Amino acid sequence: MTTTAASAQAPVELPLWPGGCPTDNGLGGEETAPGEGLVANISRPSLLVYPARRPNGAAIIMCPGGRYAYLAIDHEGRDLAPWLNALGFTYAVLKYRLPGGGHSEVPLDDAGQAMRLVRAHAAKWKLDPAKVGIMGASAGGHVAASLANLYGDRDVRPDFHILLYPVISMKEGKAHAGSRQNLLGEHPADRLVERYSLEGRVGRHTPPAFIALSADDRSVAPLRNGIDYALALLQQGVRASLHVYPTGGHGWGFRDSFAYKRQWTAELEQWLRQEVLDR
């Protein structure tokens, strides 16, 4: 633990849009904290970057979850920094704007800009711009998977993606209701439902994925969200690693209370070495 803590450097906070956001999420006023470790009402998005002390050349951008209503900025964000820094990864937590119930493009715009910023700093942080990935938990997993599938431009498409108990589908009966309403509005158009149901958006351009979830997750249910996404990746010839733990529920992030924390972190570390660092 001492070695891990010593590997983390003081973070650098970069505004995503210094000249002003290109899109509006319909939210104004100051940020709020609806609970411990949570942040909401974000109108000035930023990237909190933890450069690795001994960089391995790769970077991970994390999108915290919170059903598109708030961000669980600690246990699904900042708390992972010492561990990933110790492995040599430059790590960044994306404080993205929330959609305000119908501004669906806003979180994705922020995720794309985060990728541009990290790649623009590749030389400064000793990164390979072809080894920059995105990670997300719950609704943040939907942001990450959206970026992996809906942007074709090389400067914004991630090189790999990591999803923890992700929201994937926006289809009725399969979607997480709160995330769907907050992202698309109360009565979304069919075209938006199809666009953001990511199990149907996978193609050969989609980067490799690591997916982890719990069998007893009652929040993002049915489990077909993560499982159908993994199957879609494999059907398109995209390398994917799916891990389903028997218990744990939803929202465990980097918490020690998750019984399988040692397993998922070890399995992700091995996957990152094989799929990112050794390629």
C-alpha positions as CSV (number, residue, x, y, z in Angstrom):
1,M,0.0,0.0,0.0
2,T,2.9,2.4,0.8
3,T,4.4,1.7,-2.7
4,T,1.0,2.3,-4.3
5,A,0.4,5.6,-2.5
6,A,3.9,6.8,-3.4
7,S,3.3,6.2,-7.1
8,A,0.5,8.7,-7.2
9,Q,1.4,12.3,-8.1
10,A,-0.6,15.4,-7.3
11,P,-3.4,15.7,-9.9
12,V,-3.6,18.4,-12.6
13,E,-7.1,19.7,-13.4
14,L,-7.6,20.7,-17.0
15,P,-10.8,22.5,-18.2
16,L,-12.3,20.6,-21.2
17,W,-13.5,23.6,-23.0
18,P,-11.5,26.7,-22.0
19,G,-13.3,28.8,-24.6
20,G,-16.8,27.7,-23.6
21,C,-18.7,24.4,-24.2
22,P,-19.9,23.9,-27.8
23,T,-23.2,22.4,-26.6
24,D,-25.6,23.2,-23.8
25,N,-26.9,20.7,-21.2
26,G,-29.7,23.0,-20.0
27,L,-28.2,23.2,-16.5
28,G,-26.9,26.3,-14.8
29,G,-25.7,27.5,-11.4
30,E,-23.1,26.0,-9.2
31,E,-22.1,22.4,-8.8
32,T,-23.9,20.5,-6.0
33,A,-23.0,17.5,-3.8
34,P,-26.1,15.3,-3.4
35,G,-24.1,12.9,-1.2
36,E,-20.7,12.1,0.1
37,G,-18.3,11.5,-2.9
38,L,-20.9,12.7,-5.4
39,V,-21.1,15.7,-7.7
40,A,-24.0,17.0,-9.8
41,N,-25.1,20.1,-11.8
42,I,-21.9,20.2,-13.7
43,S,-21.6,23.1,-16.2
44,R,-17.8,23.4,-16.4
45,P,-16.5,20.0,-17.2
46,S,-12.8,19.1,-16.5
47,L,-10.3,16.4,-16.6
48,L,-8.5,15.5,-13.4
49,V,-5.2,14.0,-14.5
50,Y,-2.8,11.9,-12.4
51,P,0.4,11.5,-14.3
52,A,2.3,8.3,-13.6
53,R,5.6,8.7,-11.8
54,R,7.1,5.9,-13.9
55,P,4.9,6.0,-17.0
56,N,4.4,2.8,-19.1
57,G,3.2,4.8,-22.1
58,A,-0.5,4.2,-21.7
59,A,-3.4,6.3,-20.3
60,I,-6.9,5.5,-19.0
61,I,-9.7,8.1,-18.8
62,M,-12.4,7.2,-16.2
63,C,-16.1,8.1,-16.5
64,P,-17.8,7.8,-13.1
65,G,-21.4,6.6,-13.0
66,G,-24.5,8.0,-11.4
67,R,-27.5,7.2,-13.7
68,Y,-26.7,10.4,-15.7
69,A,-28.0,12.4,-12.6
70,Y,-24.7,12.8,-10.7
71,L,-21.1,11.4,-10.7
72,A,-19.8,9.0,-8.1
73,I,-16.5,10.9,-8.3
74,D,-14.6,9.1,-5.5
75,H,-15.1,5.3,-5.5
76,E,-15.7,5.2,-9.3
77,G,-13.2,7.9,-10.0
78,R,-10.4,9.4,-7.9
79,D,-9.9,6.4,-5.6
80,L,-8.5,4.3,-8.5
81,A,-5.6,6.7,-9.1
82,P,-2.9,5.3,-6.8
83,W,-3.5,1.8,-8.0
84,L,-3.3,2.6,-11.7
85,N,-0.4,5.0,-11.2
86,A,1.5,2.3,-9.5
87,L,1.1,0.1,-12.6
88,G,2.5,2.9,-14.7
89,F,-0.7,4.2,-16.2
90,T,-1.4,7.9,-16.5
91,Y,-4.9,8.1,-15.1
92,A,-7.6,10.8,-15.6
93,V,-11.0,11.2,-14.1
94,L,-13.6,12.9,-16.4
95,K,-16.0,15.3,-14.7
96,Y,-18.4,15.3,-17.6
97,R,-21.6,17.4,-18.0
98,L,-24.8,15.6,-17.3
99,P,-27.5,15.6,-20.0
100,G,-30.3,17.4,-18.1
101,G,-33.0,15.0,-19.4
102,G,-32.7,15.2,-23.2
103,H,-29.3,16.7,-24.2
104,S,-28.0,13.3,-25.1
105,E,-25.0,14.5,-27.0
106,V,-23.4,16.4,-24.1
107,P,-21.6,13.6,-22.1
108,L,-20.3,12.1,-25.4
109,D,-19.0,15.5,-26.5
110,D,-17.1,15.8,-23.2
111,A,-15.7,12.3,-23.5
112,G,-14.4,12.9,-27.0
113,Q,-12.8,16.2,-25.9
114,A,-11.1,14.3,-23.0
115,M,-9.5,11.9,-25.5
116,R,-8.2,14.9,-27.6
117,L,-6.7,16.5,-24.5
118,V,-4.9,13.4,-23.3
119,R,-3.5,12.7,-26.8
120,A,-2.4,16.4,-27.1
121,H,-0.4,16.0,-23.9
122,A,1.2,12.6,-25.0
123,A,4.7,14.0,-25.3
124,K,4.5,15.8,-21.9
125,W,3.2,12.8,-20.1
126,K,5.4,10.3,-22.0
127,L,2.4,8.5,-23.6
128,D,1.9,6.6,-26.8
129,P,-1.1,8.3,-28.4
130,A,-2.1,4.9,-29.7
131,K,-2.5,3.5,-26.1
132,V,-5.2,5.7,-24.7
133,G,-8.3,4.0,-23.4
134,I,-11.5,4.9,-21.7
135,M,-13.1,3.3,-18.7
136,G,-16.6,3.7,-17.1
137,A,-18.8,2.4,-14.4
138,S,-22.6,2.0,-14.6
139,A,-23.9,5.1,-16.6
140,G,-20.3,6.0,-17.0
141,G,-19.9,2.7,-18.7
142,H,-22.5,3.9,-21.2
143,V,-20.4,7.0,-21.8
144,A,-17.3,4.9,-22.4
145,A,-19.0,2.4,-24.7
146,S,-20.7,5.3,-26.6
147,L,-17.3,6.8,-27.3
148,A,-15.9,3.4,-28.3
149,N,-18.7,2.9,-30.9
150,L,-20.2,6.2,-32.0
151,Y,-17.1,8.2,-32.9
152,G,-15.1,7.2,-36.0
153,D,-12.5,9.9,-35.9
154,R,-9.1,8.6,-34.9
155,D,-8.4,11.5,-32.5
156,V,-11.4,10.6,-30.3
157,R,-11.8,6.9,-30.7
158,P,-10.2,5.1,-27.7
159,D,-7.7,2.3,-28.2
160,F,-9.4,0.0,-25.6
161,H,-12.3,0.3,-23.2
162,I,-13.1,-1.0,-19.7
163,L,-16.6,-1.3,-18.4
164,L,-17.8,-2.0,-14.9
165,Y,-21.4,-3.1,-14.5
166,P,-22.3,-0.9,-17.5
167,V,-25.5,0.5,-18.7
168,I,-25.5,-0.5,-22.4
169,S,-29.1,-0.6,-23.8
170,M,-31.7,2.2,-24.0
171,K,-34.5,-0.2,-25.1
172,E,-37.6,-0.5,-23.0
173,G,-37.5,-3.6,-20.8
174,K,-33.7,-3.8,-21.1
175,A,-32.6,-0.2,-20.2
176,H,-31.9,1.1,-16.7
177,A,-34.9,3.3,-16.4
178,G,-33.3,6.3,-14.6
179,S,-30.3,6.4,-17.0
180,R,-32.6,6.2,-20.0
181,Q,-34.8,9.1,-18.8
182,N,-32.0,11.3,-17.8
183,L,-30.1,10.8,-21.0
184,L,-32.9,10.7,-23.6
185,G,-35.9,12.4,-21.8
186,E,-39.2,11.0,-20.8
187,H,-40.5,10.1,-24.3
188,P,-37.4,9.6,-26.5
189,A,-37.5,9.3,-30.3
190,D,-36.9,5.9,-31.7
191,R,-33.8,7.1,-33.5
192,L,-32.2,8.1,-30.2
193,V,-33.1,4.8,-28.6
194,E,-31.5,2.9,-31.4
195,R,-28.4,5.2,-31.5
196,Y,-27.7,4.8,-27.8
197,S,-28.5,1.1,-27.5
198,L,-24.9,0.2,-27.9
199,E,-25.3,-3.6,-28.3
200,G,-26.5,-2.8,-31.8
201,R,-23.7,-0.3,-32.6
202,V,-20.7,-2.6,-32.4
203,G,-18.6,-2.9,-35.5
204,R,-15.1,-4.1,-36.4
205,H,-13.8,-0.6,-35.6
206,T,-14.8,-1.1,-31.9
207,P,-11.7,-1.4,-29.7
208,P,-11.0,-4.3,-27.4
209,A,-13.0,-4.4,-24.2
210,F,-12.8,-5.7,-20.6
211,I,-16.3,-6.1,-18.9
212,A,-16.9,-6.9,-15.2
213,L,-20.3,-7.2,-13.4
214,S,-22.1,-9.1,-10.7
215,A,-24.6,-11.8,-11.2
216,D,-26.9,-10.3,-8.4
217,D,-26.9,-6.8,-9.8
218,R,-30.5,-5.6,-9.4
219,S,-29.9,-2.0,-10.6
220,V,-28.7,-2.6,-14.2
221,A,-30.9,-5.6,-14.9
222,P,-31.3,-7.8,-16.7
223,L,-27.6,-8.8,-16.9
224,R,-28.1,-8.9,-20.7
225,N,-26.8,-5.3,-20.8
226,G,-23.2,-6.4,-20.3
227,I,-23.5,-9.9,-21.6
228,D,-25.2,-9.0,-24.9
229,Y,-22.6,-6.3,-25.4
230,A,-19.8,-8.9,-25.0
231,L,-21.5,-11.2,-27.4
232,A,-21.9,-8.4,-30.0
233,L,-18.2,-7.7,-29.7
234,L,-17.2,-11.3,-30.2
235,Q,-19.5,-11.7,-33.2
236,Q,-17.8,-8.7,-34.8
237,G,-14.3,-10.2,-34.2
238,V,-13.5,-7.7,-31.4
239,R,-11.4,-9.0,-28.6
240,A,-13.5,-9.0,-25.3
241,S,-13.0,-10.3,-21.8
242,L,-16.2,-10.8,-19.7
243,H,-16.1,-11.4,-16.0
244,V,-19.3,-12.2,-14.0
245,Y,-18.8,-12.4,-10.2
246,P,-21.5,-14.3,-8.2
247,T,-22.2,-11.5,-5.7
248,G,-21.6,-7.8,-5.2
249,G,-24.6,-6.1,-6.5
250,H,-24.1,-2.7,-8.2
251,G,-21.8,0.2,-7.8
252,W,-18.8,-1.4,-6.1
253,G,-16.2,0.6,-7.9
254,F,-12.9,0.5,-6.0
255,R,-14.5,-0.2,-2.6
256,D,-12.9,-2.8,-0.4
257,S,-16.3,-4.1,0.6
258,F,-16.6,-5.8,-2.7
259,A,-15.7,-9.4,-2.0
260,Y,-14.1,-9.9,-5.5
261,K,-12.0,-6.7,-5.5
262,R,-8.7,-8.6,-5.6
263,Q,-10.0,-10.8,-8.5
264,W,-11.3,-8.0,-10.7
265,T,-8.3,-5.8,-10.2
266,A,-5.8,-8.7,-10.8
267,E,-7.8,-9.8,-13.9
268,L,-7.9,-6.2,-15.3
269,E,-4.1,-5.8,-14.6
270,Q,-3.4,-9.0,-16.6
271,W,-5.7,-7.9,-19.4
272,L,-4.1,-4.5,-19.7
273,R,-0.6,-6.0,-19.9
274,Q,-1.7,-8.5,-22.6
275,E,-4.1,-6.3,-24.6
276,V,-2.5,-2.9,-24.2
277,L,1.1,-2.9,-23.1
278,D,2.4,-5.9,-25.0
279,R,0.8,-5.0,-28.3
